[in-house]
Amino acid sequence: MIFKMLDKLNSFKDYASVVLRLVFLYYLFTSISSGIYKPSYADKFAENLTGLGFPIPLFFSYLGIWSVVIGYLLLVIGYKARLAAIPLINYFGVAIFVFHVPEGHGVKESFSAIILFILSIFFFINGPGKPSVDESF
């Protein structure tokens, strides 16, 4: 009985990546609602980059923000997901290992960055899955 149920579930395995892409979409909307795309956020981000010795910190803060926006959107629709995951892995890796860990943030404060870092690695390795723009063409 259990094996029959597992066989039925096996037919839905191609749609698991859609659920994960919807998680990305959720985090995109929560990022927008928290104000990540406001100039004040970019200025705060630039201050952090200045502390790290980045040249042209305001440019790199906007570059990071827009790479996240574009990467989110590409991953959600499943277009060039592996390429879109590369800057996201970089962005969330820096967020975790350069900002959250040195400042002593726990898992609670770093949770969204950790989840998005893991999901970015997943999409880099596995691609977007079957129901995606990449697989349609």
C-alpha positions in Angstrom: 0.0 0.0 0.0 2.7 2.5 0.9 4.7 1.6 -2.2 1.7 2.3 -4.4 1.4 5.7 -2.7 5.1 6.4 -3.2 4.8 5.5 -6.9 2.0 8.0 -7.2 4.1 10.7 -5.5 7.0 9.8 -7.9 4.9 11.1 -10.8 5.0 14.6 -9.1 8.7 14.8 -8.5 9.2 17.2 -11.5 7.0 19.7 -9.7 9.1 19.9 -6.5 11.4 22.5 -8.0 8.3 24.6 -8.7 7.6 24.7 -5.0 11.1 25.8 -4.3 10.8 28.5 -7.0 7.7 29.7 -5.2 9.7 29.9 -2.0 12.1 32.2 -3.9 9.1 34.3 -5.1 7.8 34.6 -1.5 11.2 35.9 -0.4 11.3 38.3 -3.3 8.0 39.9 -2.2 9.1 40.0 1.5 12.3 41.7 0.4 10.4 44.3 -1.5 8.0 44.9 1.4 11.0 45.3 3.8 12.4 48.1 1.6 15.5 46.4 0.2 15.1 48.4 -3.0 14.9 51.8 -1.4 17.9 54.1 -1.8 18.3 54.2 2.0 19.0 50.4 2.0 21.5 50.9 -0.8 23.2 53.6 1.3 23.4 51.3 4.3 24.7 48.5 2.2 27.3 50.9 0.7 28.4 51.8 4.3 29.0 48.2 5.1 31.0 47.7 1.8 33.1 50.8 2.6 34.0 49.2 5.9 35.2 46.2 3.9 37.4 48.4 1.6 35.3 48.0 -1.5 36.1 50.6 -4.2 33.0 52.4 -5.4 30.8 51.0 -2.7 27.5 52.6 -3.8 28.0 51.1 -7.3 28.6 47.6 -5.8 25.6 48.0 -3.4 23.3 48.7 -6.3 25.0 45.9 -8.4 24.3 43.5 -5.6 20.7 44.6 -5.1 19.9 44.4 -8.8 21.7 41.0 -9.3 19.3 39.7 -6.6 16.2 41.2 -8.2 17.1 39.9 -11.7 18.3 36.5 -10.3 15.1 36.1 -8.3 12.9 36.8 -11.3 14.9 34.5 -13.6 14.7 31.7 -11.1 11.0 32.1 -10.5 10.2 31.7 -14.2 12.9 29.1 -14.6 14.9 30.9 -17.3 18.7 30.4 -17.3 18.4 29.3 -13.7 21.9 28.0 -13.4 23.4 31.2 -14.6 21.0 33.2 -12.4 22.0 31.2 -9.4 25.7 32.2 -9.6 25.4 35.8 -8.5 22.8 34.8 -5.9 25.2 32.2 -4.4 27.8 35.0 -4.3 25.5 37.6 -2.8 24.0 35.3 -0.1 27.4 33.8 0.7 28.8 37.2 1.3 25.8 38.1 3.3 26.2 35.1 5.6 30.0 34.8 5.9 31.0 38.5 5.7 28.1 40.3 7.5 26.0 37.8 9.6 28.7 35.6 11.1 31.2 38.3 12.0 28.5 40.4 13.6 27.5 37.4 15.8 24.0 37.0 14.3 22.4 33.7 15.1 20.3 31.4 12.9 17.2 33.5 13.6 18.7 36.7 12.1 20.4 34.9 9.3 17.7 32.4 8.4 16.5 33.9 5.2 20.0 34.4 3.9 20.9 30.8 4.7 17.7 29.4 3.1 18.3 31.5 -0.1 22.0 30.5 -0.2 21.0 26.8 0.0 18.3 27.2 -2.6 20.7 29.0 -4.9 23.1 26.2 -4.7 20.3 23.7 -5.3 19.2 25.5 -8.5 22.8 25.9 -9.7 23.3 22.1 -9.4 19.8 20.9 -10.5 18.6 23.6 -12.8 15.0 24.9 -12.7 13.2 21.5 -13.3 10.7 20.5 -16.0 7.9 23.0 -15.7 10.0 26.1 -16.6 10.8 28.4 -19.4 14.1 26.6 -20.1 12.3 23.3 -20.5 9.5 24.7 -22.7 11.8 25.6 -25.6 
